[in-house]
Amino acid sequence: MKIRAIVPDTIRATFERLPESVRKDLTRKRAEFRGIGQLKINQALLAQRLAQLEQLQTPLARNSVDIADPSFPPNVRSRLCTQAQLYEPWFNSWCDVFGEPPLFHRKSWEFAYVAEVLDSLGQLEPGRRALGFGVGREPLVSAFASRDVQVVATDLDPEAKEAMGWVRSDQHSFGIESMLRSEVCDPAKFRELVSWRGVDMRAIPKDLTQFDFCWSVCALEHLGSLANGMEFIESSISTLAPGGIAVHTTEYNMNSNDETVESGPTVIYRQRDLMELKDRLEASGHQVAAFDLSPGEGLLDQYVDIPPYADEPCLRFLYSSYTLTSVAIVVRARPS
């Protein structure tokens, strides 16, 4: 008999041997726990419905503040995820391309915004060369290949110690077949245009150069420290051809510009960290799209999800004692 089949019977037998008062208490606690789960579902449904009614009554402006930046088109900024952007036509359009529903979720925004920025900057054209970092099983690889972009997609080597958790949660890619979304890109085209390579983002191989653009989605905050993540962004720009584009997303601390998580499995970037990064990159001759850190004015911009996190809405979420959201950083490499 397999161990998996034995375990439930063993647990059940152990439970039955407990005193009746203990069994009743455990049964009551289990019912309470299930009730909390249902309460979270009810709360999420109510928040979504209120957000929909809010939009019908008073449509949200795309930006509460106009951040000028003559170096980039008006719709391209380094910015936070906000509710208003989820009502923009581009958001639904890219979700359709990905074959995914347009969820009120920061991850859906990250994928769509990265694609929108690159498209707005003329990067999603046939013959372009792209480099993706920590791609996992995200839809961007297939979406870019469907536009005839040559993609080198990278992720941790599956034998690496740091990859174990991502492999177990089915968020790790190994080889091109694990990244293919046949509903997004023709499989034959995908196999022709896409290659996979094991890469540690803390030590990018020197031969990865002359790409038109590179990207990562919520990967750099898992490199062990704030400094490692910022060094990765700087290193990623060295993989670009002159004038190439880098778009990276990461976690943003909405609570504090002082206290944060500076090291560990997940770190959290503050406004001051982003400004320091901007100064460093611009001192090296690169252009950083102006930061629009407006938090948004919608109901879901104030709604903070708590563990266990819901599928949606989740634009803001509680991690440790901090409220987080996603921020996108857009960089153009120096012209020469």
DALINBEL-V81354 format. One record per backbone hydrogen bond with DSSP energy under -1.0 kcal/mol. CO is the residue of the C=O (numbers start at 1). NH is the residue of the N-H. E is the energy in kcal/mol with one decimal. If there is no record, write none. Layout:
co:CO nh:NH e:E
co:CO nh:NH e:E
This chain:
co:2 nh:6 e:-1.4
co:3 nh:7 e:-2.3
co:6 nh:10 e:-2.2
co:7 nh:11 e:-2.6
co:8 nh:12 e:-2.5
co:9 nh:13 e:-2.4
co:10 nh:14 e:-2.4
co:11 nh:15 e:-2.5
co:12 nh:16 e:-2.1
co:13 nh:17 e:-1.1
co:15 nh:18 e:-1.3
co:19 nh:23 e:-2.3
co:20 nh:24 e:-2.5
co:21 nh:25 e:-1.9
co:22 nh:26 e:-2.5
co:23 nh:27 e:-2.3
co:24 nh:28 e:-2.2
co:25 nh:29 e:-2.4
co:26 nh:30 e:-2.2
co:27 nh:31 e:-2.0
co:28 nh:32 e:-2.2
co:29 nh:33 e:-2.5
co:30 nh:34 e:-2.2
co:31 nh:35 e:-2.0
co:32 nh:36 e:-2.2
co:33 nh:37 e:-1.9
co:34 nh:38 e:-2.1
co:35 nh:39 e:-2.5
co:36 nh:40 e:-2.2
co:37 nh:41 e:-1.8
co:38 nh:42 e:-2.8
co:39 nh:43 e:-2.6
co:40 nh:44 e:-2.4
co:41 nh:45 e:-2.4
co:42 nh:46 e:-2.3
co:43 nh:47 e:-2.3
co:44 nh:48 e:-2.3
co:45 nh:49 e:-2.3
co:46 nh:50 e:-2.5
co:47 nh:51 e:-2.2
co:48 nh:52 e:-2.1
co:49 nh:53 e:-2.3
co:50 nh:54 e:-2.6
co:51 nh:55 e:-2.1
co:52 nh:56 e:-1.8
co:53 nh:57 e:-2.2
co:54 nh:58 e:-3.1
co:69 nh:72 e:-1.5
co:73 nh:76 e:-1.9
co:78 nh:292 e:-3.0
co:79 nh:328 e:-2.9
co:83 nh:86 e:-1.4
co:84 nh:87 e:-1.5
co:85 nh:88 e:-1.3
co:88 nh:91 e:-1.1
co:88 nh:92 e:-1.1
co:89 nh:93 e:-2.2
co:90 nh:94 e:-2.5
co:91 nh:95 e:-2.0
co:92 nh:96 e:-2.2
co:93 nh:97 e:-1.9
co:94 nh:98 e:-2.5
co:95 nh:100 e:-2.5
co:101 nh:103 e:-1.8
co:103 nh:105 e:-2.1
co:104 nh:314 e:-2.6
co:105 nh:109 e:-1.9
co:106 nh:110 e:-2.6
co:107 nh:111 e:-2.2
co:108 nh:112 e:-2.1
co:109 nh:113 e:-3.4
co:110 nh:114 e:-2.5
co:111 nh:115 e:-1.9
co:112 nh:116 e:-2.6
co:113 nh:117 e:-2.7
co:114 nh:118 e:-2.1
co:115 nh:119 e:-2.5
co:116 nh:120 e:-2.7
co:117 nh:121 e:-1.6
co:118 nh:123 e:-2.9
co:119 nh:122 e:-1.7
co:123 nh:125 e:-1.4
co:125 nh:128 e:-2.0
co:128 nh:150 e:-2.8
co:129 nh:212 e:-1.9
co:129 nh:213 e:-1.6
co:130 nh:152 e:-2.7
co:131 nh:215 e:-1.8
co:132 nh:154 e:-2.1
co:135 nh:138 e:-2.2
co:139 nh:143 e:-2.3
co:140 nh:144 e:-2.8
co:141 nh:145 e:-2.1
co:142 nh:146 e:-2.0
co:144 nh:147 e:-1.1
co:144 nh:149 e:-1.7
co:145 nh:148 e:-2.0
co:148 nh:127 e:-2.3
co:150 nh:130 e:-3.2
co:151 nh:195 e:-2.3
co:152 nh:132 e:-2.3
co:153 nh:197 e:-1.9
co:154 nh:135 e:-2.3
co:155 nh:199 e:-2.4
co:157 nh:160 e:-2.3
co:160 nh:163 e:-1.2
co:161 nh:164 e:-1.2
co:163 nh:167 e:-2.5
co:164 nh:168 e:-2.4
co:165 nh:169 e:-1.8
co:166 nh:171 e:-2.8
co:167 nh:170 e:-1.4
co:176 nh:179 e:-1.2
co:176 nh:180 e:-1.1
co:181 nh:184 e:-2.1
co:181 nh:185 e:-2.3
co:186 nh:190 e:-2.7
co:187 nh:191 e:-2.6
co:188 nh:192 e:-1.3
co:189 nh:193 e:-2.2
co:190 nh:194 e:-2.5
co:193 nh:151 e:-1.8
co:195 nh:153 e:-3.0
co:197 nh:155 e:-1.4
co:200 nh:203 e:-2.5
co:205 nh:208 e:-1.5
co:207 nh:209 e:-1.4
co:211 nh:241 e:-2.9
co:212 nh:245 e:-2.1
co:213 nh:131 e:-1.9
co:214 nh:247 e:-1.9
co:215 nh:133 e:-2.5
co:216 nh:249 e:-1.7
co:219 nh:222 e:-1.9
co:220 nh:223 e:-1.1
co:221 nh:267 e:-2.0
co:224 nh:264 e:-2.1
co:225 nh:229 e:-1.8
co:226 nh:230 e:-2.1
co:227 nh:231 e:-2.5
co:228 nh:232 e:-2.0
co:229 nh:233 e:-1.8
co:230 nh:234 e:-2.0
co:231 nh:235 e:-2.6
co:232 nh:236 e:-2.9
co:233 nh:237 e:-1.4
co:236 nh:239 e:-1.3
co:237 nh:240 e:-1.5
co:239 nh:211 e:-2.5
co:241 nh:244 e:-2.5
co:244 nh:333 e:-3.1
co:245 nh:214 e:-2.1
co:246 nh:331 e:-2.8
co:247 nh:216 e:-1.5
co:248 nh:329 e:-3.3
co:250 nh:327 e:-2.2
co:251 nh:269 e:-1.7
co:252 nh:325 e:-1.4
co:261 nh:268 e:-2.1
co:262 nh:226 e:-2.1
co:269 nh:253 e:-2.9
co:270 nh:274 e:-1.8
co:271 nh:275 e:-2.3
co:272 nh:276 e:-2.1
co:273 nh:277 e:-2.3
co:274 nh:278 e:-2.5
co:275 nh:279 e:-2.3
co:276 nh:280 e:-2.3
co:277 nh:281 e:-2.7
co:278 nh:282 e:-2.6
co:279 nh:283 e:-2.0
co:281 nh:286 e:-2.2
co:282 nh:285 e:-1.5
co:287 nh:332 e:-3.2
co:290 nh:78 e:-2.0
co:292 nh:80 e:-1.5
co:299 nh:302 e:-1.4
co:299 nh:303 e:-1.1
co:305 nh:318 e:-2.7
co:314 nh:106 e:-2.2
co:316 nh:305 e:-2.8
co:317 nh:324 e:-3.0
co:319 nh:322 e:-2.6
co:322 nh:319 e:-3.0
co:323 nh:254 e:-2.8
co:324 nh:317 e:-1.9
co:325 nh:252 e:-2.7
co:326 nh:81 e:-2.0
co:327 nh:250 e:-1.9
co:329 nh:248 e:-2.2
co:330 nh:289 e:-2.4
co:331 nh:246 e:-2.8
co:332 nh:287 e:-2.7
co:334 nh:243 e:-1.2
